[in-house]
Amino acid sequence: MKPLIRLSPLLAAVLLAWPAHAPLASDNLPNLGTVAESAVPQAEENRVGRDILRSLQDDGDVIDDTEVNDYLGDLGGALVSAAQSVATPFNFFVVRDNSINAFALPGGVIGVHSGLLLATQNESELASVLAHEISHVTQRHLARMYQNNSQSQLWVLAAILAGVIAGAHSNNSDVAFGAINAGVGAGVSQQLSYSRDFEREADRLGMQYLAAAGFDPRSMPAFFERLQQVQRHSDNNAFGFLRTHPLTLERIGESQARAQAYPPRMRLDSTDFLLLREKLRVATLPGDEALRYYRTALAAGRYLNRGAALYGLLRAQLAQGNVREAQALWPQLQAALPAHPSLALLEGELQRAAGNGAAAARTLQQALEVYPGRRALRLALIDTLLQDHRQAEARQAIDAALARYQDSPPLWRLAARSYGEADALRYHAALGNAFFYEQKFESARLQYQLASQAPGDDFYLRSAIEARLNELTTKLKPEPGNPRR
């Protein structure tokens, strides 16, 4: 069958990434909990998810904030642990998009639109969405969709997969469904019918994960019902979640009944949720609009937490370059919230903005003594030391951080920056590591090759570079039916 639409670059990438040589299976929907390894090997799923995530990152759609990403990873990781015996490595990230949506890609890659995170009224609601998406991955729903399609309908599944994430490329969530419906026609009806079955399965298992991780199971139907009610009185296209995760009254009723079977659980929102939600809001709203939002919210008392609203206002002032106004807010913020690593990070930013790098370094070093597991604090400290030309101290901090976060691309980029032109061998090796852990293997190979050609006597480093180049040769070797990686 020939597509009726011109393929977008993203859809073309999905088609190339998805295995064209996978064997076919029966048309029967697998039992709950089974996997479709015979249809799509797990390694292929991992590669597809990696390639699409890389495409989103290259397009600038992924929010690159270590503090936000670590929080989402920790929250998602708690839910994955509750799922038990999950072999798939998960990767959680935030997409810069105001629509209310989330999606699960093959290989445990889960994206959350910034609009959805801001729409949640408590942490359990956010956890309920992550648990639902985790269930799509643990049950291999995309592979099972492939398993139930003929080879000639491969592009139909690619279109559906591309449609799920098309909202990350457009403020209009109708773009995704318009592209699918225009190109797929009757084939989509069949796939969406499977999708409804999978949605119920994801609801059921997601609620189990939610409860096992200590969150309120009632938050899942409550969030879905609130979205549906608001959508009824809105003619905008912000509610992509309802389009890619179709809700019915029957399904909401089933979810409510299922939640009632669990004992009531009251859980306070973490300070991380309250603060990082506002950090995201400042990052996604235009500067003047962010200032107006927080001033209005604080004047009218419309906020989840006053301290979090002050935190957002201070960040909005700082983002606009209003350092004095931000400094004036700092005593109020300290009085409104308990000590927290996000506040220490913000204090360091405020001190740097005021031109006091030495004070910022002291603040961050003291915070790390209390919160040694906070990667964002380490990265901020190294960046501050490098900005102040304190190379030796920065490299000590880099070595200490690498002992904890060997696979952190931002850390390796700071390491490369610390060497610069003075040490081409270590500069290119560090940059190669950054690309390698981002799974941008072609770019990594180029940097390792440059490192191997650079002067310098370090037998162990050169041996490591040679080993990594050999590993990349295997990773980048084309496979039958997959002309590119």
BARO-814865 format. One record per residue (C-alpha): residue number from 1; x, y, z. Coordinates in steps of 0.25 Angstrom, whole numbers. Example, Ala and Ser with C-alpha at 12.3 -4.5 7.8 and 13.67 -1.06 7.14 Angstrom:
2
+-----+-------+-------+-------+
: pos :     u :     v :     w :
+-----+-------+-------+-------+
:   1 :    49 :   -18 :    31 :
:   2 :    55 :    -4 :    29 :
+-----+-------+-------+-------+
***
This chain:
485
+-----+-------+-------+-------+
: pos :     u :     v :     w :
+-----+-------+-------+-------+
:   1 :     0 :     0 :     0 :
:   2 :     5 :    14 :    -4 :
:   3 :     4 :    25 :     6 :
:   4 :    -6 :    36 :     2 :
:   5 :     2 :    47 :     8 :
:   6 :    17 :    52 :     7 :
:   7 :    25 :    47 :    18 :
:   8 :    30 :    57 :    28 :
:   9 :    45 :    55 :    32 :
:  10 :    41 :    50 :    46 :
:  11 :    31 :    39 :    39 :
:  12 :    42 :    36 :    29 :
:  13 :    52 :    34 :    41 :
:  14 :    42 :    25 :    48 :
:  15 :    40 :    16 :    35 :
:  16 :    55 :    15 :    34 :
:  17 :    57 :    11 :    48 :
:  18 :    45 :     1 :    50 :
:  19 :    50 :   -13 :    46 :
:  20 :    45 :   -17 :    32 :
:  21 :    50 :   -31 :    34 :
:  22 :    42 :   -35 :    46 :
:  23 :    34 :   -48 :    45 :
:  24 :    19 :   -47 :    46 :
:  25 :    10 :   -53 :    56 :
:  26 :    -4 :   -57 :    58 :
:  27 :   -16 :   -47 :    58 :
:  28 :   -20 :   -50 :    72 :
:  29 :   -17 :   -40 :    83 :
:  30 :    -7 :   -45 :    93 :
:  31 :   -11 :   -48 :   107 :
:  32 :    -9 :   -38 :   117 :
:  33 :     6 :   -37 :   121 :
:  34 :    11 :   -45 :   109 :
:  35 :    22 :   -38 :   100 :
:  36 :    24 :   -38 :    85 :
:  37 :    38 :   -42 :    84 :
:  38 :    36 :   -50 :    72 :
:  39 :    30 :   -38 :    65 :
:  40 :    40 :   -28 :    69 :
:  41 :    52 :   -31 :    77 :
:  42 :    55 :   -22 :    89 :
:  43 :    68 :   -17 :    83 :
:  44 :    60 :   -12 :    71 :
:  45 :    50 :    -5 :    80 :
:  46 :    62 :     1 :    88 :
:  47 :    68 :     6 :    75 :
:  48 :    55 :    12 :    70 :
:  49 :    53 :    20 :    83 :
:  50 :    67 :    25 :    83 :
:  51 :    66 :    30 :    69 :
:  52 :    53 :    37 :    71 :
:  53 :    58 :    44 :    84 :
:  54 :    71 :    48 :    77 :
:  55 :    62 :    54 :    66 :
:  56 :    54 :    62 :    76 :
:  57 :    67 :    66 :    83 :
:  58 :    73 :    71 :    70 :
:  59 :    61 :    79 :    67 :
:  60 :    62 :    86 :    80 :
:  61 :    48 :    81 :    85 :
:  62 :    54 :    74 :    98 :
:  63 :    56 :    83 :   110 :
:  64 :    71 :    82 :   114 :
:  65 :    70 :    84 :   129 :
:  66 :    77 :    74 :   138 :
:  67 :    69 :    78 :   150 :
:  68 :    56 :    76 :   143 :
:  69 :    61 :    63 :   136 :
:  70 :    66 :    57 :   149 :
:  71 :    53 :    59 :   156 :
:  72 :    45 :    53 :   145 :
:  73 :    55 :    41 :   145 :
:  74 :    54 :    39 :   160 :
:  75 :    39 :    40 :   160 :
:  76 :    38 :    30 :   148 :
:  77 :    49 :    21 :   154 :
:  78 :    40 :    20 :   166 :
:  79 :    29 :    15 :   158 :
:  80 :    37 :     6 :   150 :
:  81 :    43 :    -1 :   162 :
:  82 :    28 :    -3 :   167 :
:  83 :    25 :   -10 :   154 :
:  84 :    36 :   -20 :   158 :
:  85 :    45 :   -29 :   149 :
:  86 :    45 :   -19 :   138 :
:  87 :    57 :   -21 :   129 :
:  88 :    55 :    -9 :   120 :
:  89 :    64 :     3 :   123 :
:  90 :    55 :    15 :   124 :
:  91 :    58 :    29 :   119 :
:  92 :    48 :    41 :   124 :
:  93 :    49 :    55 :   117 :
:  94 :    41 :    67 :   116 :
:  95 :    36 :    73 :   102 :
:  96 :    35 :    88 :   101 :
:  97 :    20 :    88 :    97 :
:  98 :     8 :    95 :   103 :
:  99 :    -1 :    84 :    99 :
: 100 :    -6 :    74 :   110 :
: 101 :     0 :    61 :   106 :
: 102 :    10 :    50 :   108 :
: 103 :    15 :    38 :   100 :
: 104 :    23 :    25 :   101 :
: 105 :    33 :    22 :    90 :
: 106 :    39 :     8 :    88 :
: 107 :    50 :     4 :    97 :
: 108 :    45 :    11 :   110 :
: 109 :    46 :    25 :   105 :
: 110 :    35 :    34 :   111 :
: 111 :    32 :    48 :   108 :
: 112 :    24 :    58 :   116 :
: 113 :    19 :    71 :   110 :
: 114 :    22 :    83 :   118 :
: 115 :     7 :    87 :   117 :
: 116 :     3 :    74 :   124 :
: 117 :    13 :    75 :   135 :
: 118 :     7 :    89 :   138 :
: 119 :    -7 :    84 :   137 :
: 120 :    -5 :    74 :   148 :
: 121 :   -11 :    79 :   161 :
: 122 :    -3 :    70 :   170 :
: 123 :     9 :    60 :   169 :
: 124 :     0 :    48 :   169 :
: 125 :    -7 :    53 :   156 :
: 126 :     7 :    54 :   149 :
: 127 :    11 :    40 :   155 :
: 128 :    -2 :    34 :   149 :
: 129 :     1 :    39 :   135 :
: 130 :    15 :    33 :   136 :
: 131 :    10 :    20 :   142 :
: 132 :     0 :    19 :   130 :
: 133 :    11 :    22 :   120 :
: 134 :    21 :    12 :   127 :
: 135 :    10 :     1 :   126 :
: 136 :    10 :     3 :   110 :
: 137 :    25 :     0 :   111 :
: 138 :    24 :   -12 :   120 :
: 139 :    13 :   -18 :   112 :
: 140 :    21 :   -15 :    99 :
: 141 :     8 :    -9 :    93 :
: 142 :    15 :    -3 :    80 :
: 143 :    22 :   -17 :    77 :
: 144 :     8 :   -24 :    79 :
: 145 :     2 :   -14 :    69 :
: 146 :    12 :   -17 :    59 :
: 147 :    10 :   -32 :    62 :
: 148 :    -5 :   -31 :    58 :
: 149 :    -2 :   -24 :    45 :
: 150 :     2 :   -29 :    31 :
: 151 :    15 :   -26 :    25 :
: 152 :     8 :   -16 :    15 :
: 153 :     3 :    -8 :    27 :
: 154 :    16 :    -5 :    33 :
: 155 :    15 :     9 :    29 :
: 156 :     2 :    10 :    36 :
: 157 :     8 :     7 :    50 :
: 158 :    19 :    17 :    47 :
: 159 :     9 :    28 :    44 :
: 160 :     2 :    25 :    57 :
: 161 :    15 :    25 :    64 :
: 162 :    19 :    38 :    58 :
: 163 :     6 :    44 :    60 :
: 164 :     7 :    41 :    75 :
: 165 :    19 :    50 :    76 :
: 166 :    15 :    60 :    65 :
: 167 :    10 :    70 :    76 :
: 168 :    24 :    72 :    80 :
: 169 :    26 :    79 :    66 :
: 170 :    14 :    87 :    66 :
: 171 :     5 :    95 :    76 :
: 172 :    -7 :    89 :    69 :
: 173 :   -10 :    75 :    73 :
: 174 :   -19 :    73 :    62 :
: 175 :    -7 :    72 :    53 :
: 176 :    -4 :    59 :    58 :
: 177 :   -18 :    53 :    55 :
: 178 :   -19 :    60 :    42 :
: 179 :    -7 :    54 :    37 :
: 180 :   -11 :    40 :    42 :
: 181 :   -25 :    41 :    36 :
: 182 :   -21 :    47 :    23 :
: 183 :   -10 :    36 :    21 :
: 184 :   -16 :    24 :    27 :
: 185 :   -31 :    24 :    25 :
: 186 :   -38 :    11 :    29 :
: 187 :   -26 :     5 :    35 :
: 188 :   -26 :    15 :    46 :
: 189 :   -39 :    10 :    51 :
: 190 :   -34 :    -3 :    53 :
: 191 :   -22 :     2 :    60 :
: 192 :   -30 :    11 :    69 :
: 193 :   -38 :    -1 :    73 :
: 194 :   -26 :    -8 :    78 :
: 195 :   -22 :     5 :    85 :
: 196 :   -34 :     5 :    93 :
: 197 :   -31 :    -9 :    98 :
: 198 :   -17 :    -5 :   101 :
: 199 :   -22 :     8 :   108 :
: 200 :   -30 :    -1 :   118 :
: 201 :   -19 :   -10 :   120 :
: 202 :   -10 :     2 :   123 :
: 203 :   -20 :     8 :   133 :
: 204 :   -21 :    -5 :   140 :
: 205 :    -6 :    -8 :   142 :
: 206 :    -2 :     7 :   143 :
: 207 :   -12 :     8 :   155 :
: 208 :    -4 :    -4 :   161 :
: 209 :     9 :     3 :   159 :
: 210 :     3 :    16 :   165 :
: 211 :    -2 :     9 :   178 :
: 212 :    11 :     1 :   180 :
: 213 :    19 :    13 :   179 :
: 214 :    11 :    20 :   190 :
: 215 :     3 :    30 :   181 :
: 216 :   -12 :    32 :   182 :
: 217 :   -19 :    22 :   171 :
: 218 :   -31 :    32 :   171 :
: 219 :   -22 :    42 :   164 :
: 220 :   -23 :    35 :   151 :
: 221 :   -38 :    35 :   149 :
: 222 :   -39 :    49 :   155 :
: 223 :   -28 :    55 :   145 :
: 224 :   -35 :    48 :   133 :
: 225 :   -49 :    53 :   137 :
: 226 :   -44 :    67 :   140 :
: 227 :   -37 :    68 :   126 :
: 228 :   -50 :    63 :   119 :
: 229 :   -59 :    72 :   126 :
: 230 :   -50 :    84 :   123 :
: 231 :   -49 :    80 :   109 :
: 232 :   -64 :    80 :   107 :
: 233 :   -64 :    95 :   110 :
: 234 :   -52 :    98 :   101 :
: 235 :   -50 :    99 :    86 :
: 236 :   -35 :   100 :    87 :
: 237 :   -26 :    88 :    83 :
: 238 :   -18 :    87 :    96 :
: 239 :   -23 :    74 :   100 :
: 240 :   -15 :    65 :    92 :
: 241 :   -15 :    54 :   103 :
: 242 :   -30 :    52 :   100 :
: 243 :   -27 :    50 :    85 :
: 244 :   -15 :    41 :    86 :
: 245 :   -21 :    34 :    99 :
: 246 :   -36 :    33 :    95 :
: 247 :   -45 :    34 :   108 :
: 248 :   -59 :    29 :   109 :
: 249 :   -69 :    30 :   121 :
: 250 :   -69 :    15 :   121 :
: 251 :   -54 :    15 :   123 :
: 252 :   -54 :    26 :   133 :
: 253 :   -64 :    19 :   141 :
: 254 :   -56 :     6 :   141 :
: 255 :   -44 :    14 :   146 :
: 256 :   -52 :    20 :   157 :
: 257 :   -57 :     7 :   161 :
: 258 :   -44 :     0 :   161 :
: 259 :   -38 :    12 :   169 :
: 260 :   -48 :    10 :   180 :
: 261 :   -43 :    -4 :   182 :
: 262 :   -30 :     2 :   188 :
: 263 :   -29 :     8 :   202 :
: 264 :   -29 :    24 :   203 :
: 265 :   -15 :    29 :   202 :
: 266 :   -12 :    44 :   206 :
: 267 :     1 :    48 :   200 :
: 268 :     7 :    62 :   201 :
: 269 :    14 :    68 :   189 :
: 270 :    29 :    68 :   189 :
: 271 :    36 :    81 :   189 :
: 272 :    43 :    77 :   177 :
: 273 :    29 :    76 :   169 :
: 274 :    25 :    89 :   174 :
: 275 :    38 :    97 :   171 :
: 276 :    41 :    90 :   158 :
: 277 :    27 :    91 :   152 :
: 278 :    29 :   106 :   154 :
: 279 :    43 :   106 :   148 :
: 280 :    37 :    99 :   135 :
: 281 :    26 :   110 :   135 :
: 282 :    37 :   121 :   135 :
: 283 :    44 :   113 :   124 :
: 284 :    32 :   112 :   115 :
: 285 :    25 :   126 :   117 :
: 286 :    30 :   139 :   110 :
: 287 :    37 :   147 :   121 :
: 288 :    27 :   158 :   122 :
: 289 :    16 :   148 :   122 :
: 290 :    23 :   140 :   133 :
: 291 :    24 :   152 :   142 :
: 292 :     9 :   156 :   140 :
: 293 :     5 :   142 :   143 :
: 294 :    13 :   141 :   157 :
: 295 :     9 :   155 :   161 :
: 296 :    -6 :   153 :   158 :
: 297 :    -5 :   139 :   165 :
: 298 :     1 :   144 :   178 :
: 299 :    -8 :   156 :   179 :
: 300 :   -20 :   148 :   177 :
: 301 :   -15 :   136 :   185 :
: 302 :   -17 :   126 :   173 :
: 303 :    -5 :   116 :   175 :
: 304 :    -3 :   102 :   180 :
: 305 :     8 :   108 :   190 :
: 306 :    12 :   122 :   193 :
: 307 :    27 :   119 :   194 :
: 308 :    26 :   112 :   180 :
: 309 :    20 :   124 :   174 :
: 310 :    30 :   133 :   180 :
: 311 :    41 :   124 :   174 :
: 312 :    35 :   125 :   161 :
: 313 :    34 :   140 :   162 :
: 314 :    49 :   141 :   166 :
: 315 :    53 :   132 :   154 :
: 316 :    44 :   141 :   145 :
: 317 :    51 :   153 :   150 :
: 318 :    65 :   147 :   148 :
: 319 :    61 :   142 :   134 :
: 320 :    58 :   157 :   130 :
: 321 :    71 :   161 :   136 :
: 322 :    64 :   169 :   148 :
: 323 :    75 :   165 :   158 :
: 324 :    72 :   175 :   168 :
: 325 :    57 :   171 :   168 :
: 326 :    61 :   157 :   169 :
: 327 :    70 :   160 :   181 :
: 328 :    59 :   167 :   188 :
: 329 :    50 :   155 :   187 :
: 330 :    61 :   145 :   193 :
: 331 :    58 :   148 :   208 :
: 332 :    43 :   145 :   205 :
: 333 :    46 :   132 :   198 :
: 334 :    55 :   127 :   209 :
: 335 :    44 :   130 :   220 :
: 336 :    34 :   123 :   212 :
: 337 :    41 :   110 :   209 :
: 338 :    50 :   100 :   216 :
: 339 :    64 :    98 :   212 :
: 340 :    64 :    91 :   199 :
: 341 :    75 :    88 :   188 :
: 342 :    67 :    95 :   177 :
: 343 :    68 :   108 :   186 :
: 344 :    83 :   106 :   188 :
: 345 :    84 :   105 :   173 :
: 346 :    75 :   118 :   171 :
: 347 :    84 :   125 :   181 :
: 348 :    96 :   122 :   173 :
: 349 :    90 :   127 :   160 :
: 350 :    86 :   139 :   167 :
: 351 :   100 :   142 :   173 :
: 352 :   106 :   139 :   159 :
: 353 :    96 :   149 :   152 :
: 354 :   101 :   159 :   162 :
: 355 :   115 :   157 :   158 :
: 356 :   120 :   149 :   171 :
: 357 :   125 :   136 :   165 :
: 358 :   133 :   133 :   178 :
: 359 :   121 :   134 :   187 :
: 360 :   113 :   125 :   177 :
: 361 :   124 :   115 :   177 :
: 362 :   123 :   115 :   193 :
: 363 :   108 :   114 :   193 :
: 364 :   109 :   102 :   183 :
: 365 :   120 :    95 :   191 :
: 366 :   113 :    96 :   204 :
: 367 :   100 :    91 :   198 :
: 368 :   107 :    79 :   192 :
: 369 :   112 :    75 :   206 :
: 370 :    97 :    74 :   210 :
: 371 :    92 :    69 :   197 :
: 372 :   103 :    60 :   190 :
: 373 :    94 :    53 :   181 :
: 374 :    89 :    65 :   174 :
: 375 :    95 :    65 :   160 :
: 376 :    90 :    79 :   156 :
: 377 :    98 :    85 :   168 :
: 378 :   111 :    78 :   163 :
: 379 :   109 :    83 :   149 :
: 380 :   106 :    97 :   154 :
: 381 :   118 :    97 :   163 :
: 382 :   127 :    93 :   151 :
: 383 :   121 :   103 :   142 :
: 384 :   124 :   114 :   152 :
: 385 :   138 :   110 :   155 :
: 386 :   141 :   110 :   140 :
: 387 :   134 :   123 :   138 :
: 388 :   144 :   129 :   149 :
: 389 :   156 :   122 :   142 :
: 390 :   158 :   113 :   154 :
: 391 :   162 :   101 :   145 :
: 392 :   169 :    92 :   155 :
: 393 :   158 :    93 :   165 :
: 394 :   148 :    90 :   153 :
: 395 :   155 :    78 :   149 :
: 396 :   155 :    73 :   163 :
: 397 :   140 :    75 :   164 :
: 398 :   139 :    68 :   150 :
: 399 :   147 :    56 :   155 :
: 400 :   138 :    55 :   168 :
: 401 :   125 :    56 :   159 :
: 402 :   130 :    46 :   149 :
: 403 :   131 :    36 :   160 :
: 404 :   116 :    37 :   162 :
: 405 :   111 :    41 :   148 :
: 406 :   120 :    34 :   138 :
: 407 :   109 :    34 :   127 :
: 408 :   105 :    49 :   129 :
: 409 :   107 :    56 :   115 :
: 410 :   106 :    70 :   122 :
: 411 :   117 :    66 :   131 :
: 412 :   126 :    61 :   120 :
: 413 :   123 :    74 :   112 :
: 414 :   128 :    82 :   124 :
: 415 :   140 :    73 :   125 :
: 416 :   143 :    76 :   110 :
: 417 :   142 :    91 :   113 :
: 418 :   152 :    90 :   124 :
: 419 :   162 :    85 :   115 :
: 420 :   159 :    93 :   102 :
: 421 :   170 :    96 :    92 :
: 422 :   181 :    93 :   103 :
: 423 :   179 :    78 :   102 :
: 424 :   173 :    73 :    89 :
: 425 :   174 :    59 :    93 :
: 426 :   165 :    60 :   106 :
: 427 :   156 :    71 :    99 :
: 428 :   152 :    62 :    88 :
: 429 :   152 :    49 :    97 :
: 430 :   142 :    56 :   106 :
: 431 :   133 :    62 :    95 :
: 432 :   133 :    48 :    89 :
: 433 :   128 :    42 :   102 :
: 434 :   117 :    53 :   103 :
: 435 :   112 :    49 :    89 :
: 436 :   114 :    34 :    92 :
: 437 :   105 :    35 :   105 :
: 438 :    95 :    43 :    97 :
: 439 :    95 :    31 :    87 :
: 440 :    99 :    40 :    76 :
: 441 :   109 :    30 :    71 :
: 442 :   114 :    36 :    58 :
: 443 :   117 :    49 :    65 :
: 444 :   124 :    41 :    76 :
: 445 :   133 :    33 :    66 :
: 446 :   137 :    46 :    59 :
: 447 :   142 :    52 :    73 :
: 448 :   149 :    39 :    77 :
: 449 :   156 :    39 :    63 :
: 450 :   161 :    53 :    65 :
: 451 :   165 :    49 :    79 :
: 452 :   173 :    38 :    74 :
: 453 :   180 :    47 :    64 :
: 454 :   183 :    58 :    75 :
: 455 :   197 :    59 :    82 :
: 456 :   199 :    54 :    96 :
: 457 :   204 :    43 :   104 :
: 458 :   193 :    35 :   112 :
: 459 :   194 :    20 :   109 :
: 460 :   181 :    17 :   117 :
: 461 :   173 :    28 :   111 :
: 462 :   178 :    24 :    97 :
: 463 :   174 :    10 :    99 :
: 464 :   160 :    14 :   104 :
: 465 :   158 :    22 :    92 :
: 466 :   162 :    10 :    83 :
: 467 :   153 :     1 :    90 :
: 468 :   142 :    11 :    89 :
: 469 :   144 :    12 :    74 :
: 470 :   144 :    -3 :    72 :
: 471 :   131 :    -3 :    80 :
: 472 :   125 :     8 :    71 :
: 473 :   129 :     0 :    58 :
: 474 :   120 :   -11 :    63 :
: 475 :   108 :    -2 :    67 :
: 476 :   109 :     6 :    54 :
: 477 :   110 :    -6 :    45 :
: 478 :    97 :    -7 :    36 :
: 479 :    88 :   -19 :    37 :
: 480 :    80 :   -26 :    26 :
: 481 :    67 :   -18 :    24 :
: 482 :    72 :    -6 :    33 :
: 483 :    81 :     2 :    23 :
: 484 :    84 :    13 :    34 :
: 485 :    86 :    14 :    49 :
+-----+-------+-------+-------+
***
